[in-house]
Amino acid sequence: MGKIANPKTEVPKGIAMNDKDYLDSILTCLKEMVKNYAIALTEASNEHLYKVYLNMWNTYSQLQRETYEVLFENGWYSLEEAPSSKVEEKAKMLRQELDDLSE
């Protein structure tokens, strides 16, 4: 199975944090914030609060995506290529779940 990645941008090694370290930390925080705002959205007690949370969720979600893209562009984040059989297996499972819901 192949990796999907860009060439790595070299960063200084050592104990001091470098650009990759900072971005990894920011990405982790943003992922947690997006998850927590998703929970807050489902528990908002009124429409005004819901809209405030939704606006914040949209902002943090966009920042999370942009941070991921910078990491990926610099080769600091890679993906594993999924075999087509796994993709088809997952699609079949989701189609079945959808069919079950419409029964």
PLY file of the C-alpha trace (Angstrom):
ply
format ascii 1.0
element vertex 103
property float x
property float y
property float z
element edge 102
property int vertex1
property int vertex2
end_header
0.00 0.00 0.00
1.35 3.38 -0.95
1.59 6.58 0.98
0.04 9.75 -0.35
2.34 12.61 0.58
4.25 15.60 -0.67
8.01 15.99 -0.39
8.99 16.89 3.17
10.10 20.39 4.01
13.06 20.00 6.32
12.81 21.55 9.77
15.47 21.99 12.45
15.98 18.98 14.69
16.44 19.22 18.41
14.51 19.97 21.55
13.19 23.37 20.40
9.83 23.33 18.67
9.90 23.89 14.93
7.19 24.87 12.43
5.98 21.28 12.08
5.72 20.88 15.86
3.73 24.09 16.22
1.36 23.15 13.39
0.88 19.61 14.77
-0.06 21.12 18.12
-2.44 23.63 16.55
-4.07 20.91 14.44
-4.63 18.72 17.49
-6.22 21.62 19.40
-8.43 22.60 16.45
-9.64 19.01 15.98
-10.68 18.89 19.64
-12.40 22.27 19.39
-14.35 21.20 16.30
-15.49 18.02 18.08
-16.49 19.95 21.20
-18.44 22.57 19.25
-20.26 19.78 17.40
-21.41 18.48 20.78
-22.37 21.97 21.91
-24.44 22.40 18.72
-26.49 19.32 19.53
-27.13 20.58 23.05
-27.83 24.27 22.36
-30.90 25.32 24.31
-32.14 28.02 21.93
-31.79 29.26 18.36
-29.53 32.22 19.19
-27.06 30.04 21.07
-27.17 27.46 18.28
-26.27 30.12 15.69
-23.39 31.40 17.83
-22.02 27.87 18.21
-22.53 27.15 14.51
-20.58 30.26 13.54
-17.75 29.25 15.88
-17.83 25.65 14.60
-17.59 26.87 11.00
-14.64 29.13 11.87
-12.69 26.46 13.73
-13.52 23.80 11.16
-12.13 26.01 8.39
-8.99 26.75 10.42
-8.54 23.04 11.08
-8.77 22.32 7.34
-6.33 25.09 6.45
-3.84 23.87 9.06
-4.09 20.30 7.75
-3.49 21.56 4.20
-0.30 23.39 5.26
0.97 20.24 6.98
0.12 18.10 3.95
1.65 20.56 1.45
4.92 20.51 3.40
5.02 16.71 3.54
4.49 16.66 7.30
1.19 14.80 7.07
0.70 11.75 4.90
-2.20 9.47 4.07
-2.26 5.77 3.32
-3.79 4.66 0.07
-6.74 2.38 0.70
-7.09 -0.69 -1.49
-10.11 -0.45 -3.79
-11.55 -3.60 -2.19
-11.68 -1.82 1.21
-13.32 1.24 -0.34
-15.94 -0.91 -2.06
-16.52 -2.92 1.12
-17.17 0.28 3.10
-19.46 1.67 0.37
-21.45 -1.58 0.34
-21.83 -1.47 4.13
-23.04 2.16 4.02
-25.51 1.38 1.20
-26.90 -1.46 3.29
-27.27 0.78 6.34
-29.09 3.34 4.20
-31.39 0.64 2.80
-32.10 -0.57 6.36
-33.12 2.93 7.37
-35.66 3.22 4.55
-37.45 -0.04 5.45
0 1
1 2
2 3
3 4
4 5
5 6
6 7
7 8
8 9
9 10
10 11
11 12
12 13
13 14
14 15
15 16
16 17
17 18
18 19
19 20
20 21
21 22
22 23
23 24
24 25
25 26
26 27
27 28
28 29
29 30
30 31
31 32
32 33
33 34
34 35
35 36
36 37
37 38
38 39
39 40
40 41
41 42
42 43
43 44
44 45
45 46
46 47
47 48
48 49
49 50
50 51
51 52
52 53
53 54
54 55
55 56
56 57
57 58
58 59
59 60
60 61
61 62
62 63
63 64
64 65
65 66
66 67
67 68
68 69
69 70
70 71
71 72
72 73
73 74
74 75
75 76
76 77
77 78
78 79
79 80
80 81
81 82
82 83
83 84
84 85
85 86
86 87
87 88
88 89
89 90
90 91
91 92
92 93
93 94
94 95
95 96
96 97
97 98
98 99
99 100
100 101
101 102
